[in-house]
Amino acid sequence: MTTTNPHVTGTARLNLAKAAPKVFRALVGFDSVAREGLDPALVELIQIRASHLNHCAYCLHMHTNDARKAGETEDRLHMVPVWREARHFFTEREQAALALTEAVTLVADGGVPDQVYAQAAACFEEQELAHVLSLILTINTWNRVALATAKVAGTDERTAGG
């Protein structure tokens, strides 16, 4: 069960893009390079799952909408949080990526288990796996940026020229 954080008022905080444009551009560049060569549907599934786990409404809203625009089905979007109980909705590669996303996102809870890493390594070529891992790292960074700066879900600056 998700609870509301009483310490977050919803008032906008620091705008990282304006306050530290070089840092922001570096993050955008890392994100862009991380997704190179990956299936766009897989990219969104990874970003959605990490955003669920990090309770990042801003990124969850953004990436769910991006997935819909890219043709993702509502059935699969609804099943992402419970993918282990709904494996038939996802390919073996997607399942491996989702498991790796969970392990890396929740790394403080016990690291990345060997079996999770081995399954991902069996499903992806080395370079692809490096990109999957890099994408997981970038979405976790974006989630933390959005949460720390109190980004509001539904206010995607990409569509507002920001």
Rosetta silent file (secondary structure, phi, psi, omega in degrees, C-alpha in Angstrom):
SEQUENCE: MTTTNPHVTGTARLNLAKAAPKVFRALVGFDSVAREGLDPALVELIQIRASHLNHCAYCLHMHTNDARKAGETEDRLHMVPVWREARHFFTEREQAALALTEAVTLVADGGVPDQVYAQAAACFEEQELAHVLSLILTINTWNRVALATAKVAGTDERTAGG
SCORE:     score description
SCORE:     0.000 S_00000001
   1 L     0.000  132.945  178.983    0.000    0.000    0.000 S_00000001
   2 L   -91.831  137.588  176.821    1.322    3.421   -0.937 S_00000001
   3 L  -115.791  156.066  177.764    0.947    6.254    1.527 S_00000001
   4 L   -79.239  136.719  178.685    1.092    9.970    0.951 S_00000001
   5 L   -83.257  113.701 -177.554    4.236   11.644    2.215 S_00000001
   6 L   -69.818  -11.266 -178.269    3.112   14.429    4.587 S_00000001
   7 L   -89.446   -6.009 -179.546    6.456   16.195    4.137 S_00000001
   8 L  -109.955  117.075 -174.424    5.920   16.854    0.423 S_00000001
   9 L   -89.810  -15.659 -175.814    3.529   19.708   -0.269 S_00000001
  10 L    92.319   -2.974  177.406    3.535   19.568   -4.043 S_00000001
  11 L   -74.691  134.224 -179.243    5.160   22.988   -4.249 S_00000001
  12 L   -60.048  143.589  178.607    7.767   23.157   -6.999 S_00000001
  13 L  -115.135 -149.968  179.827   11.367   23.075   -5.871 S_00000001
  14 L   -52.554  137.178  172.097   14.676   23.447   -7.676 S_00000001
  15 L   -99.468  100.691 -174.856   14.583   23.283  -11.470 S_00000001
  16 H   -59.272  -37.974 -178.671   17.692   21.190  -12.146 S_00000001
  17 H   -61.871  -35.668 -179.862   17.701   22.002  -15.871 S_00000001
  18 H   -86.450  -38.338 -175.738   17.951   25.725  -15.128 S_00000001
  19 H   -76.974  -31.549 -178.896   20.101   25.602  -11.993 S_00000001
  20 L  -141.980   69.617 -173.837   22.668   23.108  -13.327 S_00000001
  21 H   -59.429  -34.572  178.703   22.235   22.886  -17.102 S_00000001
  22 H   -66.378  -41.988  177.986   25.469   20.945  -17.688 S_00000001
  23 H   -62.290  -46.795 -178.486   24.452   18.322  -15.142 S_00000001
  24 H   -61.990  -45.322  178.908   20.980   18.095  -16.648 S_00000001
  25 H   -62.882  -35.973  177.409   22.331   17.774  -20.199 S_00000001
  26 H   -64.226  -41.280  176.975   24.719   15.047  -19.026 S_00000001
  27 H   -63.836  -43.517  178.026   21.777   13.110  -17.564 S_00000001
  28 H   -61.584  -42.882  178.856   19.801   13.543  -20.780 S_00000001
  29 H   -63.508  -43.780  177.966   22.812   12.365  -22.772 S_00000001
  30 H   -60.492  -45.445  179.117   23.330    9.315  -20.543 S_00000001
  31 H   -61.007  -44.466 -178.542   19.649    8.444  -20.859 S_00000001
  32 H   -63.275  -44.835 -179.982   19.730    8.843  -24.637 S_00000001
  33 H   -69.627  -36.551 -178.811   22.816    6.652  -25.069 S_00000001
  34 H   -59.973  -37.881 -175.294   21.517    4.045  -22.600 S_00000001
  35 L   -84.229   -6.988 -179.338   18.408    3.361  -24.679 S_00000001
  36 L   -56.691  129.721  176.408   20.292    3.009  -27.991 S_00000001
  37 L    81.554   -3.546  179.622   19.565   -0.313  -29.664 S_00000001
  38 L   -94.287  147.058  175.706   16.858   -1.309  -27.185 S_00000001
  39 L   -61.294  126.605 -179.140   13.273   -2.091  -28.143 S_00000001
  40 H   -55.263  -33.950  177.986   11.189    0.998  -27.242 S_00000001
  41 H   -64.944  -40.947  178.459    8.561   -1.205  -25.554 S_00000001
  42 H   -65.162  -41.461  178.108   11.246   -2.715  -23.318 S_00000001
  43 H   -54.953  -49.432 -177.535   12.584    0.749  -22.506 S_00000001
  44 H   -67.469  -38.606  178.295    9.168    1.878  -21.275 S_00000001
  45 H   -60.203  -43.733  178.318    8.532   -1.313  -19.272 S_00000001
  46 H   -61.251  -46.778 -177.152   11.830   -0.820  -17.438 S_00000001
  47 H   -66.966  -37.417  178.292   11.082    2.839  -16.765 S_00000001
  48 H   -65.913  -46.392 -177.224    7.541    2.101  -15.604 S_00000001
  49 H   -64.439  -45.004  178.083    8.619   -0.664  -13.214 S_00000001
  50 H   -61.469  -40.698 -179.877   11.400    1.384  -11.621 S_00000001
  51 H   -65.404  -36.871  172.939    9.031    4.338  -11.265 S_00000001
  52 H   -57.624  -53.450 -174.434    6.473    2.083   -9.515 S_00000001
  53 H   -62.594  -33.629 -179.408    9.100    0.847   -7.077 S_00000001
  54 L   -88.991   -0.693 -179.664   10.405    4.350   -6.383 S_00000001
  55 L    57.683   40.888 -179.000    6.868    5.765   -6.000 S_00000001
  56 L   -99.075   93.463 -177.937    7.631    8.398   -8.623 S_00000001
  57 H   -62.836  -38.244 -179.388    4.250    9.553   -9.899 S_00000001
  58 H   -58.666  -52.745 -178.590    5.808   12.111  -12.243 S_00000001
  59 H   -70.732  -36.339  178.328    7.918    9.538  -14.119 S_00000001
  60 H   -61.491  -44.991  177.982    5.231    6.855  -13.933 S_00000001
  61 H   -61.466  -47.405 -178.486    2.718    9.183  -15.584 S_00000001
  62 H   -60.293  -50.229 -173.432    5.233   10.231  -18.241 S_00000001
  63 H   -77.429  -27.443  173.216    6.411    6.740  -19.170 S_00000001
  64 H   -66.519  -42.912  176.691    2.970    5.157  -19.071 S_00000001
  65 H   -65.345  -41.408  177.144    1.807    7.794  -21.540 S_00000001
  66 H   -60.182  -41.780  179.598    4.934    7.289  -23.664 S_00000001
  67 H   -63.336  -43.338  177.778    4.250    3.544  -23.712 S_00000001
  68 H   -60.232  -45.837 -179.821    0.649    4.097  -24.813 S_00000001
  69 H   -61.161  -30.131  179.835    1.788    6.435  -27.596 S_00000001
  70 L   -85.564    2.232  175.476    4.223    3.731  -28.736 S_00000001
  71 L    99.393    7.607  178.725    1.366    1.214  -28.970 S_00000001
  72 L   -65.188  145.048 -178.467    1.625   -0.572  -25.619 S_00000001
  73 L   -85.137  152.150  176.738   -1.605   -2.275  -24.538 S_00000001
  74 H   -62.471  -38.186  179.439   -3.561   -1.357  -21.439 S_00000001
  75 H   -56.193  -49.003 -178.515   -3.525   -5.012  -20.357 S_00000001
  76 H   -67.590  -39.769  178.585    0.263   -5.104  -20.237 S_00000001
  77 H   -60.045  -40.813  179.720    0.514   -1.702  -18.569 S_00000001
  78 H   -68.976  -25.555 -176.296   -1.839   -2.863  -15.820 S_00000001
  79 H   -88.768  -10.851 -176.797    0.172   -6.044  -15.317 S_00000001
  80 H   -54.635  -46.764 -178.460    3.609   -4.439  -14.893 S_00000001
  81 H   -64.897  -22.729 -177.402    3.398   -4.154  -11.073 S_00000001
  82 H  -120.771   34.150 -173.089    2.346   -7.824  -10.825 S_00000001
  83 H   -58.017  -30.468 -179.692    4.307   -9.202  -13.762 S_00000001
  84 H   -65.472  -30.046  177.962    5.453  -12.281  -11.822 S_00000001
  85 H   -89.927   -4.541 -176.960    1.817  -13.359  -11.473 S_00000001
  86 L  -134.734   43.805 -175.210    1.087  -12.455  -15.103 S_00000001
  87 H   -56.844  -31.520 -177.068    4.161  -13.786  -16.902 S_00000001
  88 H   -64.303  -12.606  176.369    2.162  -14.758  -19.977 S_00000001
  89 H   -82.421  -14.918 -171.438    1.805  -11.048  -20.783 S_00000001
  90 L  -127.173  145.172  177.454    5.584  -10.624  -21.083 S_00000001
  91 L   -70.814  167.401  177.772    8.356  -12.223  -23.116 S_00000001
  92 H   -60.642  -40.031  178.642   11.241  -14.006  -21.428 S_00000001
  93 H   -64.167  -43.757  178.903   13.486  -11.031  -22.211 S_00000001
  94 H   -63.093  -41.393  177.951   10.995   -8.592  -20.719 S_00000001
  95 H   -61.838  -42.954  178.857   10.690  -10.739  -17.590 S_00000001
  96 H   -63.182  -41.233  179.172   14.473  -10.839  -17.225 S_00000001
  97 H   -67.403  -39.610  178.344   14.666   -7.061  -17.653 S_00000001
  98 H   -65.417  -41.682  178.212   11.865   -6.489  -15.137 S_00000001
  99 H   -63.771  -42.291  178.262   13.563   -8.754  -12.580 S_00000001
 100 H   -65.855  -39.744  177.160   16.876   -6.951  -13.096 S_00000001
 101 H   -57.983  -46.158  179.710   15.101   -3.596  -12.809 S_00000001
 102 H   -62.583  -45.955 -177.446   13.636   -4.645   -9.473 S_00000001
 103 H   -63.695  -44.080 -179.059   16.955   -5.949   -8.134 S_00000001
 104 H   -70.521  -41.888 -179.702   18.936   -2.863   -9.147 S_00000001
 105 H   -63.461  -38.801 -178.468   16.232   -0.442   -8.010 S_00000001
 106 L  -102.874   33.533 -172.522   15.956   -2.180   -4.630 S_00000001
 107 H   -54.987  -31.240  179.966   19.700   -2.878   -4.385 S_00000001
 108 H   -68.184  -15.433 -179.103   19.813   -1.946   -0.685 S_00000001
 109 H   -87.178   11.345  177.301   17.500   -4.895    0.039 S_00000001
 110 L   139.034   15.459  177.953   20.141   -7.493   -0.750 S_00000001
 111 L    75.526 -166.181  178.052   22.010   -6.586   -3.888 S_00000001
 112 L  -102.568  108.985 -178.918   21.461   -8.123   -7.302 S_00000001
 113 L   -59.342  144.077  179.185   21.019  -11.895   -6.869 S_00000001
 114 H   -54.237  -40.933 -177.484   23.222  -14.083   -9.067 S_00000001
 115 H   -65.872  -35.106  177.863   20.166  -15.846  -10.517 S_00000001
 116 H   -67.480  -46.450  179.185   18.593  -12.540  -11.580 S_00000001
 117 H   -63.623  -43.814 -178.830   21.807  -11.399  -13.247 S_00000001
 118 H   -61.696  -40.001  178.782   22.359  -14.803  -14.878 S_00000001
 119 H   -64.760  -42.899  178.003   18.852  -14.797  -16.345 S_00000001
 120 H   -64.105  -42.494  179.428   19.371  -11.317  -17.788 S_00000001
 121 H   -64.793  -30.025  178.057   22.780  -12.338  -19.170 S_00000001
 122 H   -75.307  -24.799 -176.204   21.169  -15.388  -20.802 S_00000001
 123 H   -94.855  -21.043 -175.630   18.508  -13.242  -22.481 S_00000001
 124 L  -126.037  141.370  170.228   20.638  -10.330  -23.690 S_00000001
 125 L   -62.349  158.858 -174.753   23.910  -10.058  -25.578 S_00000001
 126 H   -54.714  -46.171 -178.933   26.622   -8.368  -23.491 S_00000001
 127 H   -65.856  -40.480  177.530   26.270   -4.955  -25.162 S_00000001
 128 H   -62.208  -43.960  179.146   22.475   -5.106  -24.898 S_00000001
 129 H   -61.255  -39.412  177.289   22.717   -6.053  -21.231 S_00000001
 130 H   -61.005  -38.539  178.665   25.025   -3.091  -20.665 S_00000001
 131 H   -71.828  -39.528  176.460   22.372   -0.835  -22.196 S_00000001
 132 H   -60.237  -48.839  179.445   19.567   -2.416  -20.143 S_00000001
 133 H   -61.097  -43.227  178.883   21.595   -1.908  -16.971 S_00000001
 134 H   -62.407  -39.759  177.733   22.454    1.659  -17.980 S_00000001
 135 H   -64.128  -41.081  177.056   18.788    2.411  -18.626 S_00000001
 136 H   -60.211  -41.394  178.291   17.887    1.057  -15.180 S_00000001
 137 H   -64.158  -41.890 -177.788   20.521    3.371  -13.703 S_00000001
 138 H   -68.607  -42.338 -178.528   19.204    6.387  -15.600 S_00000001
 139 H   -66.894  -35.446  175.961   15.543    5.892  -14.674 S_00000001
 140 H   -63.936  -36.875  175.741   16.507    5.479  -11.033 S_00000001
 141 H   -65.949  -47.511  179.020   18.408    8.763  -11.294 S_00000001
 142 H   -60.306  -41.053  177.608   15.464   10.489  -12.991 S_00000001
 143 H   -58.022  -44.232 -178.412   13.084    9.139  -10.320 S_00000001
 144 H   -68.935  -36.221  174.794   15.288   10.624   -7.623 S_00000001
 145 H   -62.372  -48.663 -178.149   15.547   13.951   -9.431 S_00000001
 146 H   -62.800  -42.385 -179.748   11.754   14.104   -9.810 S_00000001
 147 H   -69.544  -42.956 -178.439   11.115   13.116   -6.190 S_00000001
 148 H   -67.247  -30.021 -178.785   13.770   15.423   -4.720 S_00000001
 149 L  -100.914    8.162  175.198   12.497   18.383   -6.739 S_00000001
 150 L    56.698   44.794  175.051    8.803   17.548   -6.125 S_00000001
 151 L   -62.193  142.870 -177.017    7.833   17.203   -9.787 S_00000001
 152 L  -101.420  127.965  178.714    4.064   16.959  -10.186 S_00000001
 153 L   -55.598  137.694  179.008    2.576   14.099  -12.210 S_00000001
 154 L    90.649    4.265  179.502    0.992   15.315  -15.433 S_00000001
 155 L  -118.392   52.708 -178.208    3.332   18.277  -15.890 S_00000001
 156 L   -66.502  109.862 -178.099    5.749   16.770  -18.402 S_00000001
 157 H   -65.237  -18.968 -179.684    7.998   19.655  -19.470 S_00000001
 158 H   -61.543  -28.692 -179.157    8.910   17.854  -22.686 S_00000001
 159 H   -95.058   -4.218 -178.547    5.501   18.854  -24.046 S_00000001
 160 L  -113.153   14.880  177.896    5.656   22.374  -22.613 S_00000001
 161 L    75.447   13.940 -176.213    8.952   23.412  -24.187 S_00000001
 162 L   -94.242    0.000    0.000   10.820   23.069  -20.869 S_00000001
